[in-house]
Amino acid sequence: MGLTLVLRTPRPSRKTLRRATRAQRRDRRAAEAAEWETTRRLGRFLDVEVLDLSALVDRAGRDRLPVLGRLDPWKDAVFHHDELPRLEGEAGLLVKAAADDRQRRLATALRDLLARWRAEPHLLLYCDAD
């Protein structure tokens, strides 16, 4: 089970394509694939194993991490730029609490994603659950 953290522009409410033609569905899939490729290329994407993140959050003290401690692997979440300072502080606690190289890489990757977000304040951080 994974959790995908993605920096992207605010999404408009999504309309279903229940009655769409095959061409409309194909065009939407192509647009979504292009968006994901751009997101990966620009470093705005982080795919996290929930068990790894949960173990790291527990090690750092879930009660000390009010934002990251409440991430739910079964629910999506959206963070606005005004929550960035708190997230950066929590990412710093995760780096300090990392016990091995795997956890350290995860915490560092999260911190790097947040640094990218600081440089691009018009984006939102979407946490998409699997």
N, C-alpha and C positions, 0 to 999 in steps of 0.2 A: 504494500500500500504506500502511496506516495502523496506528496504535497508539492504543488507547483507554485513557485513564487515568481510573478511576472510583473514587470513594470510596463505599463501601457497607458495610452490615452484613455480618458473616461469613455466607457462603452455606452452607447444609447440603449434603451430598453430593446431587448431582442425580440423580434417578431418570429413566430414559428412559420415554417415553410410547409405546413401540412398540406396545403393545396397548391404548392408550387409545381412548376413544370420541372422536368429533368434538367433543362438548361439552367434554370434559376438555382437549383440545388448544386449543380456542378460549378456555377459561377461563385456561389457562396463558399463552397469547399476550397476552390482555388484561391479566393481572397483570404480565407483563414490560413491556408498553408503559406501563402506569401507573407502574411503578418507574423506567423510563428518563425519563419526563416529569418526575417528582419530582426525580430526580437532576439533570437539566438546569436545572430551575427553581431549585434550591438552590445551583447553582454547584459541584457535586461532579463535574463531568465535563469532560474535556479530550480532544479528538480531535487527534492529532498525525500529520503526515506523517512517515514513517520516514526518508525522505531528508533532510528538514529537521533532524530531531533528530540523525541520524547526523553530518551536516555540522557541527552545533554542538558535538556531543560531541568530534568529531575536532579541531575548532578549539581547544577548551578543554584537550585532552590526554586521550585515552581512558585512559591509565595513571593519571591523577590522579583519575579518576572510577570507583571500584570498583563502585558500584551502577548508576549510569546507563550506564556504559560496557559493562556486560554485558547490557543489555536486548536481547532477541532479537525481531525482528519476526515470527518464526515460532513463538514459544512464549509462552504466557501466564505471568504472574508475579504473586505476591501479596506485598505488603509489610506488615509488622506495625508498630505504632506505635513500637516501640523502635528502628526504623530511620529514624525521622523526622529526628533531628538530623544524621545523615550525609547524607540526601537534601537537607536544607535547605542544608548546606554546599556540596554539589555544584551545587545550583541557583544559589547565589551565584556560583560559578565560571563557570557558563554565562552569567549576566547580564554578568559582566565580559568574557567572551570573545566576546560577540555582535558581529558585524561590521556588521550592517545592521539596519534597522527590523524586518524580518521575523523575524530571529533574536532580536532584543531582545523582541519581542512574545511569541514562543514561550517564552523563558526567564522572562519576567515572568509569563505565564499559569501556568507550572509552579510558580513560587514562590508565586503566589496560591493555587493548589490546595493546596499544602503548608501554607500559613497556615490555610486552612479546616480542614485535617486536624488541625492543632494544637488548634483550637478544639473539635473533635469526636473525641476520642481513642478512642471506642468503635468507630470505623469502621476498615476495612482499605482499603488502596490496591490495587486490581486493575488490572493491565496486560493488557488483552486484545488479542491480535494478530489481524490480519485474515487 
